[in-house]
Amino acid sequence: MSALDSKKVAKEKKSLSFIEILGQSFSLIFALQNKEGRRKMMDLAEDNPLPIILAGVLAMSIFFTTCFVGSQVVLHFVMNN
């Protein structure tokens, strides 16, 4: 194994950062095709599933918060008119 291959493997085994988890959350919400991030997540899921769980929980939180705030805004305008 060359030094380049070992650096690539080490980079792929590095845990997801919060920004990457947030990006994956939006990918889950909007069903975007983030192939590189998804591949990295699936590789890490075998060893450490915590970032994938966080991305899913964050995606649900963002989605439900958006729905709740949107419904409250609509109800506010309907009830005041």
Biopython code that builds the backbone (N, CA, C, O; Angstrom):
import numpy as np
from Bio.PDB.StructureBuilder import StructureBuilder

atoms = [
    (1, "MET", "N", (0.841, -1.171, 0.000)),
    (1, "MET", "CA", (0.000, 0.000, 0.000)),
    (1, "MET", "C", (0.891, 1.240, 0.000)),
    (1, "MET", "O", (1.809, 1.368, 0.810)),
    (2, "SER", "N", (0.605, 2.121, -0.899)),
    (2, "SER", "CA", (1.426, 3.321, -0.989)),
    (2, "SER", "C", (0.988, 4.355, 0.045)),
    (2, "SER", "O", (-0.048, 4.207, 0.693)),
    (3, "ALA", "N", (1.792, 5.399, 0.186)),
    (3, "ALA", "CA", (1.490, 6.455, 1.152)),
    (3, "ALA", "C", (0.214, 7.198, 0.763)),
    (3, "ALA", "O", (-0.544, 7.636, 1.628)),
    (4, "LEU", "N", (-0.022, 7.338, -0.564)),
    (4, "LEU", "CA", (-1.234, 8.005, -1.030)),
    (4, "LEU", "C", (-2.476, 7.218, -0.640)),
    (4, "LEU", "O", (-3.475, 7.797, -0.213)),
    (5, "ASP", "N", (-2.412, 5.884, -0.789)),
    (5, "ASP", "CA", (-3.547, 5.047, -0.427)),
    (5, "ASP", "C", (-3.818, 5.098, 1.074)),
    (5, "ASP", "O", (-4.976, 5.129, 1.492)),
    (6, "SER", "N", (-2.775, 5.106, 1.877)),
    (6, "SER", "CA", (-2.973, 5.137, 3.325)),
    (6, "SER", "C", (-3.565, 6.480, 3.770)),
    (6, "SER", "O", (-4.366, 6.523, 4.704)),
    (7, "LYS", "N", (-3.176, 7.577, 3.105)),
    (7, "LYS", "CA", (-3.762, 8.879, 3.433)),
    (7, "LYS", "C", (-5.238, 8.921, 3.042)),
    (7, "LYS", "O", (-6.064, 9.490, 3.757)),
    (8, "LYS", "N", (-5.558, 8.316, 1.905)),
    (8, "LYS", "CA", (-6.944, 8.294, 1.443)),
    (8, "LYS", "C", (-7.813, 7.475, 2.401)),
    (8, "LYS", "O", (-8.932, 7.873, 2.724)),
    (9, "VAL", "N", (-7.296, 6.340, 2.851)),
    (9, "VAL", "CA", (-8.039, 5.501, 3.787)),
    (9, "VAL", "C", (-8.218, 6.223, 5.115)),
    (9, "VAL", "O", (-9.291, 6.156, 5.715)),
    (10, "ALA", "N", (-7.189, 6.907, 5.576)),
    (10, "ALA", "CA", (-7.278, 7.651, 6.835)),
    (10, "ALA", "C", (-8.295, 8.785, 6.721)),
    (10, "ALA", "O", (-9.028, 9.058, 7.671)),
    (11, "LYS", "N", (-8.342, 9.441, 5.571)),
    (11, "LYS", "CA", (-9.299, 10.525, 5.361)),
    (11, "LYS", "C", (-10.724, 9.984, 5.344)),
    (11, "LYS", "O", (-11.633, 10.617, 5.880)),
    (12, "GLU", "N", (-10.927, 8.807, 4.726)),
    (12, "GLU", "CA", (-12.256, 8.223, 4.662)),
    (12, "GLU", "C", (-12.724, 7.725, 6.027)),
    (12, "GLU", "O", (-13.925, 7.717, 6.294)),
    (13, "LYS", "N", (-11.813, 7.314, 6.886)),
    (13, "LYS", "CA", (-12.169, 6.805, 8.201)),
    (13, "LYS", "C", (-12.401, 7.917, 9.220)),
    (13, "LYS", "O", (-12.895, 7.662, 10.319)),
    (14, "LYS", "N", (-12.043, 9.156, 8.857)),
    (14, "LYS", "CA", (-12.233, 10.287, 9.760)),
    (14, "LYS", "C", (-13.726, 10.502, 9.989)),
    (14, "LYS", "O", (-14.526, 10.421, 9.057)),
    (15, "SER", "N", (-14.086, 10.773, 11.229)),
    (15, "SER", "CA", (-15.484, 10.966, 11.588)),
    (15, "SER", "C", (-16.055, 12.201, 10.899)),
    (15, "SER", "O", (-15.324, 13.123, 10.540)),
    (16, "LEU", "N", (-17.374, 12.201, 10.721)),
    (16, "LEU", "CA", (-18.047, 13.332, 10.091)),
    (16, "LEU", "C", (-18.029, 14.534, 11.017)),
    (16, "LEU", "O", (-18.216, 14.402, 12.226)),
    (17, "SER", "N", (-17.805, 15.696, 10.447)),
    (17, "SER", "CA", (-17.866, 16.923, 11.230)),
    (17, "SER", "C", (-19.325, 17.366, 11.335)),
    (17, "SER", "O", (-20.194, 16.825, 10.652)),
    (18, "PHE", "N", (-19.587, 18.347, 12.191)),
    (18, "PHE", "CA", (-20.959, 18.831, 12.357)),
    (18, "PHE", "C", (-21.493, 19.412, 11.055)),
    (18, "PHE", "O", (-22.669, 19.237, 10.733)),
    (19, "ILE", "N", (-20.646, 20.097, 10.311)),
    (19, "ILE", "CA", (-21.074, 20.690, 9.028)),
    (19, "ILE", "C", (-21.477, 19.585, 8.052)),
    (19, "ILE", "O", (-22.471, 19.720, 7.339)),
    (20, "GLU", "N", (-20.710, 18.495, 8.016)),
    (20, "GLU", "CA", (-21.057, 17.377, 7.136)),
    (20, "GLU", "C", (-22.355, 16.711, 7.588)),
    (20, "GLU", "O", (-23.161, 16.298, 6.754)),
    (21, "ILE", "N", (-22.563, 16.603, 8.904)),
    (21, "ILE", "CA", (-23.812, 16.035, 9.412)),
    (21, "ILE", "C", (-24.982, 16.923, 9.024)),
    (21, "ILE", "O", (-26.032, 16.423, 8.619)),
    (22, "LEU", "N", (-24.813, 18.236, 9.143)),
    (22, "LEU", "CA", (-25.861, 19.174, 8.763)),
    (22, "LEU", "C", (-26.161, 19.080, 7.260)),
    (22, "LEU", "O", (-27.319, 19.104, 6.845)),
    (23, "GLY", "N", (-25.104, 18.972, 6.460)),
    (23, "GLY", "CA", (-25.291, 18.807, 5.011)),
    (23, "GLY", "C", (-26.033, 17.526, 4.675)),
    (23, "GLY", "O", (-26.898, 17.519, 3.799)),
    (24, "GLN", "N", (-25.702, 16.445, 5.361)),
    (24, "GLN", "CA", (-26.393, 15.185, 5.130)),
    (24, "GLN", "C", (-27.842, 15.277, 5.588)),
    (24, "GLN", "O", (-28.718, 14.645, 4.998)),
    (25, "SER", "N", (-28.102, 16.052, 6.625)),
    (25, "SER", "CA", (-29.483, 16.229, 7.085)),
    (25, "SER", "C", (-30.333, 16.881, 6.002)),
    (25, "SER", "O", (-31.445, 16.434, 5.723)),
    (26, "PHE", "N", (-29.804, 17.940, 5.392)),
    (26, "PHE", "CA", (-30.540, 18.584, 4.308)),
    (26, "PHE", "C", (-30.657, 17.665, 3.100)),
    (26, "PHE", "O", (-31.658, 17.710, 2.384)),
    (27, "SER", "N", (-29.658, 16.842, 2.869)),
    (27, "SER", "CA", (-29.748, 15.868, 1.784)),
    (27, "SER", "C", (-30.863, 14.871, 2.055)),
    (27, "SER", "O", (-31.589, 14.483, 1.140)),
    (28, "LEU", "N", (-31.001, 14.456, 3.309)),
    (28, "LEU", "CA", (-32.082, 13.535, 3.662)),
    (28, "LEU", "C", (-33.442, 14.198, 3.519)),
    (28, "LEU", "O", (-34.391, 13.574, 3.043)),
    (29, "ILE", "N", (-33.545, 15.461, 3.931)),
    (29, "ILE", "CA", (-34.832, 16.160, 3.859)),
    (29, "ILE", "C", (-35.285, 16.318, 2.412)),
    (29, "ILE", "O", (-36.427, 15.999, 2.084)),
    (30, "PHE", "N", (-34.421, 16.797, 1.565)),
    (30, "PHE", "CA", (-34.808, 17.119, 0.190)),
    (30, "PHE", "C", (-34.496, 16.014, -0.801)),
    (30, "PHE", "O", (-34.646, 16.208, -2.007)),
    (31, "ALA", "N", (-34.060, 14.852, -0.312)),
    (31, "ALA", "CA", (-33.736, 13.690, -1.150)),
    (31, "ALA", "C", (-32.726, 14.053, -2.240)),
    (31, "ALA", "O", (-32.844, 13.623, -3.387)),
    (32, "LEU", "N", (-31.737, 14.851, -1.856)),
    (32, "LEU", "CA", (-30.684, 15.225, -2.794)),
    (32, "LEU", "C", (-29.690, 14.082, -2.934)),
    (32, "LEU", "O", (-29.546, 13.258, -2.030)),
    (33, "GLN", "N", (-29.033, 14.039, -4.028)),
    (33, "GLN", "CA", (-28.055, 12.990, -4.272)),
    (33, "GLN", "C", (-26.668, 13.490, -3.937)),
    (33, "GLN", "O", (-25.962, 14.007, -4.804)),
    (34, "ASN", "N", (-26.281, 13.342, -2.702)),
    (34, "ASN", "CA", (-24.951, 13.715, -2.242)),
    (34, "ASN", "C", (-24.124, 12.436, -2.180)),
    (34, "ASN", "O", (-23.931, 11.858, -1.111)),
    (35, "LYS", "N", (-23.639, 12.003, -3.344)),
    (35, "LYS", "CA", (-23.027, 10.682, -3.448)),
    (35, "LYS", "C", (-21.766, 10.536, -2.603)),
    (35, "LYS", "O", (-21.580, 9.512, -1.946)),
    (36, "GLU", "N", (-20.912, 11.530, -2.610)),
    (36, "GLU", "CA", (-19.665, 11.422, -1.851)),
    (36, "GLU", "C", (-19.947, 11.382, -0.353)),
    (36, "GLU", "O", (-19.382, 10.559, 0.367)),
    (37, "GLY", "N", (-20.806, 12.257, 0.106)),
    (37, "GLY", "CA", (-21.148, 12.279, 1.522)),
    (37, "GLY", "C", (-21.886, 11.031, 1.950)),
    (37, "GLY", "O", (-21.647, 10.507, 3.038)),
    (38, "ARG", "N", (-22.790, 10.547, 1.097)),
    (38, "ARG", "CA", (-23.541, 9.333, 1.423)),
    (38, "ARG", "C", (-22.619, 8.126, 1.479)),
    (38, "ARG", "O", (-22.772, 7.269, 2.350)),
    (39, "ARG", "N", (-21.671, 8.051, 0.567)),
    (39, "ARG", "CA", (-20.720, 6.934, 0.568)),
    (39, "ARG", "C", (-19.878, 6.957, 1.838)),
    (39, "ARG", "O", (-19.628, 5.919, 2.451)),
    (40, "LYS", "N", (-19.446, 8.155, 2.224)),
    (40, "LYS", "CA", (-18.652, 8.287, 3.446)),
    (40, "LYS", "C", (-19.492, 7.907, 4.658)),
    (40, "LYS", "O", (-19.003, 7.232, 5.564)),
    (41, "MET", "N", (-20.756, 8.337, 4.683)),
    (41, "MET", "CA", (-21.628, 7.987, 5.801)),
    (41, "MET", "C", (-21.846, 6.490, 5.892)),
    (41, "MET", "O", (-21.819, 5.929, 6.987)),
    (42, "MET", "N", (-22.061, 5.839, 4.772)),
    (42, "MET", "CA", (-22.309, 4.397, 4.795)),
    (42, "MET", "C", (-21.056, 3.624, 5.206)),
    (42, "MET", "O", (-21.148, 2.598, 5.880)),
    (43, "ASP", "N", (-19.899, 4.114, 4.802)),
    (43, "ASP", "CA", (-18.657, 3.478, 5.238)),
    (43, "ASP", "C", (-18.464, 3.634, 6.741)),
    (43, "ASP", "O", (-18.029, 2.700, 7.415)),
    (44, "LEU", "N", (-18.784, 4.804, 7.263)),
    (44, "LEU", "CA", (-18.629, 5.043, 8.695)),
    (44, "LEU", "C", (-19.715, 4.357, 9.519)),
    (44, "LEU", "O", (-19.524, 4.105, 10.709)),
    (45, "ALA", "N", (-20.857, 4.052, 8.893)),
    (45, "ALA", "CA", (-21.962, 3.431, 9.625)),
    (45, "ALA", "C", (-21.583, 2.061, 10.166)),
    (45, "ALA", "O", (-22.120, 1.626, 11.185)),
    (46, "GLU", "N", (-20.668, 1.381, 9.498)),
    (46, "GLU", "CA", (-20.259, 0.061, 9.963)),
    (46, "GLU", "C", (-19.488, 0.151, 11.269)),
    (46, "GLU", "O", (-19.627, -0.711, 12.137)),
    (47, "ASP", "N", (-18.676, 1.191, 11.412)),
    (47, "ASP", "CA", (-17.840, 1.330, 12.606)),
    (47, "ASP", "C", (-18.483, 2.213, 13.668)),
    (47, "ASP", "O", (-18.466, 1.876, 14.852)),
    (48, "ASN", "N", (-19.054, 3.346, 13.247)),
    (48, "ASN", "CA", (-19.569, 4.333, 14.187)),
    (48, "ASN", "C", (-20.882, 4.899, 13.639)),
    (48, "ASN", "O", (-20.855, 5.843, 12.849)),
    (49, "PRO", "N", (-22.022, 4.348, 14.038)),
    (49, "PRO", "CA", (-23.296, 4.812, 13.479)),
    (49, "PRO", "C", (-23.814, 6.116, 14.076)),
    (49, "PRO", "O", (-24.828, 6.635, 13.610)),
    (50, "LEU", "N", (-23.152, 6.658, 15.087)),
    (50, "LEU", "CA", (-23.639, 7.861, 15.760)),
    (50, "LEU", "C", (-23.828, 9.060, 14.815)),
    (50, "LEU", "O", (-24.864, 9.718, 14.906)),
    (51, "PRO", "N", (-22.879, 9.380, 13.909)),
    (51, "PRO", "CA", (-23.109, 10.524, 13.004)),
    (51, "PRO", "C", (-24.323, 10.339, 12.095)),
    (51, "PRO", "O", (-24.999, 11.313, 11.764)),
    (52, "ILE", "N", (-24.606, 9.105, 11.691)),
    (52, "ILE", "CA", (-25.757, 8.843, 10.827)),
    (52, "ILE", "C", (-27.044, 9.050, 11.621)),
    (52, "ILE", "O", (-28.017, 9.604, 11.110)),
    (53, "ILE", "N", (-27.038, 8.602, 12.871)),
    (53, "ILE", "CA", (-28.202, 8.798, 13.727)),
    (53, "ILE", "C", (-28.412, 10.287, 13.975)),
    (53, "ILE", "O", (-29.544, 10.769, 13.930)),
    (54, "LEU", "N", (-27.336, 11.016, 14.235)),
    (54, "LEU", "CA", (-27.442, 12.470, 14.439)),
    (54, "LEU", "C", (-27.977, 13.166, 13.197)),
    (54, "LEU", "O", (-28.804, 14.073, 13.300)),
    (55, "ALA", "N", (-27.511, 12.746, 12.022)),
    (55, "ALA", "CA", (-27.998, 13.354, 10.776)),
    (55, "ALA", "C", (-29.492, 13.105, 10.603)),
    (55, "ALA", "O", (-30.226, 13.998, 10.180)),
    (56, "GLY", "N", (-29.943, 11.902, 10.925)),
    (56, "GLY", "CA", (-31.371, 11.599, 10.820)),
    (56, "GLY", "C", (-32.203, 12.385, 11.812)),
    (56, "GLY", "O", (-33.255, 12.916, 11.459)),
    (57, "VAL", "N", (-31.741, 12.464, 13.046)),
    (57, "VAL", "CA", (-32.475, 13.220, 14.072)),
    (57, "VAL", "C", (-32.495, 14.701, 13.723)),
    (57, "VAL", "O", (-33.519, 15.366, 13.883)),
    (58, "LEU", "N", (-31.373, 15.217, 13.249)),
    (58, "LEU", "CA", (-31.309, 16.620, 12.852)),
    (58, "LEU", "C", (-32.233, 16.894, 11.665)),
    (58, "LEU", "O", (-32.881, 17.939, 11.613)),
    (59, "ALA", "N", (-32.294, 15.973, 10.722)),
    (59, "ALA", "CA", (-33.187, 16.122, 9.572)),
    (59, "ALA", "C", (-34.645, 16.151, 10.029)),
    (59, "ALA", "O", (-35.432, 16.975, 9.562)),
    (60, "MET", "N", (-34.997, 15.251, 10.940)),
    (60, "MET", "CA", (-36.367, 15.246, 11.453)),
    (60, "MET", "C", (-36.673, 16.532, 12.208)),
    (60, "MET", "O", (-37.759, 17.094, 12.069)),
    (61, "SER", "N", (-35.728, 16.991, 12.997)),
    (61, "SER", "CA", (-35.932, 18.218, 13.768)),
    (61, "SER", "C", (-36.148, 19.419, 12.853)),
    (61, "SER", "O", (-37.062, 20.215, 13.067)),
    (62, "ILE", "N", (-35.315, 19.542, 11.848)),
    (62, "ILE", "CA", (-35.440, 20.658, 10.900)),
    (62, "ILE", "C", (-36.794, 20.590, 10.182)),
    (62, "ILE", "O", (-37.485, 21.599, 10.050)),
    (63, "PHE", "N", (-37.159, 19.398, 9.725)),
    (63, "PHE", "CA", (-38.406, 19.223, 8.984)),
    (63, "PHE", "C", (-39.621, 19.555, 9.850)),
    (63, "PHE", "O", (-40.486, 20.327, 9.437)),
    (64, "PHE", "N", (-39.685, 18.975, 11.048)),
    (64, "PHE", "CA", (-40.846, 19.201, 11.904)),
    (64, "PHE", "C", (-40.908, 20.631, 12.427)),
    (64, "PHE", "O", (-41.996, 21.184, 12.589)),
    (65, "THR", "N", (-39.759, 21.232, 12.690)),
    (65, "THR", "CA", (-39.749, 22.631, 13.122)),
    (65, "THR", "C", (-40.262, 23.537, 12.014)),
    (65, "THR", "O", (-41.030, 24.464, 12.271)),
    (66, "THR", "N", (-39.841, 23.275, 10.784)),
    (66, "THR", "CA", (-40.317, 24.054, 9.636)),
    (66, "THR", "C", (-41.825, 23.899, 9.467)),
    (66, "THR", "O", (-42.531, 24.880, 9.235)),
    (67, "CYS", "N", (-42.317, 22.672, 9.581)),
    (67, "CYS", "CA", (-43.757, 22.434, 9.460)),
    (67, "CYS", "C", (-44.531, 23.128, 10.575)),
    (67, "CYS", "O", (-45.567, 23.747, 10.330)),
    (68, "PHE", "N", (-44.023, 23.021, 11.803)),
    (68, "PHE", "CA", (-44.713, 23.625, 12.939)),
    (68, "PHE", "C", (-44.744, 25.146, 12.821)),
    (68, "PHE", "O", (-45.793, 25.761, 13.009)),
    (69, "VAL", "N", (-43.616, 25.747, 12.516)),
    (69, "VAL", "CA", (-43.565, 27.206, 12.396)),
    (69, "VAL", "C", (-44.461, 27.673, 11.247)),
    (69, "VAL", "O", (-45.168, 28.672, 11.376)),
    (70, "GLY", "N", (-44.429, 26.955, 10.136)),
    (70, "GLY", "CA", (-45.288, 27.320, 9.007)),
    (70, "GLY", "C", (-46.758, 27.248, 9.362)),
    (70, "GLY", "O", (-47.530, 28.136, 9.001)),
    (71, "SER", "N", (-47.153, 26.197, 10.065)),
    (71, "SER", "CA", (-48.562, 26.063, 10.443)),
    (71, "SER", "C", (-48.967, 27.147, 11.447)),
    (71, "SER", "O", (-50.087, 27.654, 11.394)),
    (72, "GLN", "N", (-48.062, 27.499, 12.355)),
    (72, "GLN", "CA", (-48.380, 28.543, 13.327)),
    (72, "GLN", "C", (-48.519, 29.911, 12.669)),
    (72, "GLN", "O", (-49.369, 30.709, 13.065)),
    (73, "VAL", "N", (-47.700, 30.180, 11.680)),
    (73, "VAL", "CA", (-47.799, 31.448, 10.948)),
    (73, "VAL", "C", (-49.126, 31.518, 10.206)),
    (73, "VAL", "O", (-49.802, 32.547, 10.231)),
    (74, "VAL", "N", (-49.502, 30.426, 9.548)),
    (74, "VAL", "CA", (-50.776, 30.401, 8.820)),
    (74, "VAL", "C", (-51.938, 30.566, 9.794)),
    (74, "VAL", "O", (-52.857, 31.339, 9.526)),
    (75, "LEU", "N", (-51.913, 29.857, 10.916)),
    (75, "LEU", "CA", (-52.984, 29.988, 11.904)),
    (75, "LEU", "C", (-53.055, 31.396, 12.478)),
    (75, "LEU", "O", (-54.146, 31.912, 12.723)),
    (76, "HIS", "N", (-51.924, 32.008, 12.691)),
    (76, "HIS", "CA", (-51.894, 33.373, 13.209)),
    (76, "HIS", "C", (-52.594, 34.330, 12.238)),
    (76, "HIS", "O", (-53.397, 35.163, 12.657)),
    (77, "PHE", "N", (-52.292, 34.212, 10.950)),
    (77, "PHE", "CA", (-52.917, 35.098, 9.965)),
    (77, "PHE", "C", (-54.395, 34.794, 9.798)),
    (77, "PHE", "O", (-55.187, 35.715, 9.601)),
    (78, "VAL", "N", (-54.786, 33.542, 9.870)),
    (78, "VAL", "CA", (-56.185, 33.181, 9.722)),
    (78, "VAL", "C", (-57.001, 33.654, 10.916)),
    (78, "VAL", "O", (-58.112, 34.158, 10.750)),
    (79, "MET", "N", (-56.465, 33.498, 12.100)),
    (79, "MET", "CA", (-57.204, 33.860, 13.318)),
    (79, "MET", "C", (-57.302, 35.380, 13.498)),
    (79, "MET", "O", (-58.253, 35.856, 14.118)),
    (80, "ASN", "N", (-56.357, 36.141, 12.982)),
    (80, "ASN", "CA", (-56.377, 37.606, 13.150)),
    (80, "ASN", "C", (-57.194, 38.304, 12.076)),
    (80, "ASN", "O", (-57.462, 39.499, 12.208)),
    (81, "ASN", "N", (-57.592, 37.627, 11.040)),
    (81, "ASN", "CA", (-58.385, 38.277, 9.983)),
    (81, "ASN", "C", (-59.829, 37.880, 10.055)),
    (81, "ASN", "O", (-60.635, 38.334, 9.243)),
]
sb = StructureBuilder()
sb.init_structure("model")
sb.init_model(0)
sb.init_chain("A")
sb.init_seg("    ")
for serial, (resi, resn, name, xyz) in enumerate(atoms, 1):
    if name == "N":
        sb.init_residue(resn, " ", resi, " ")
    sb.init_atom(name, np.array(xyz, "f"), 0.0, 1.0, " ", f" {name:<3s}", serial, name[0])
structure = sb.get_structure()
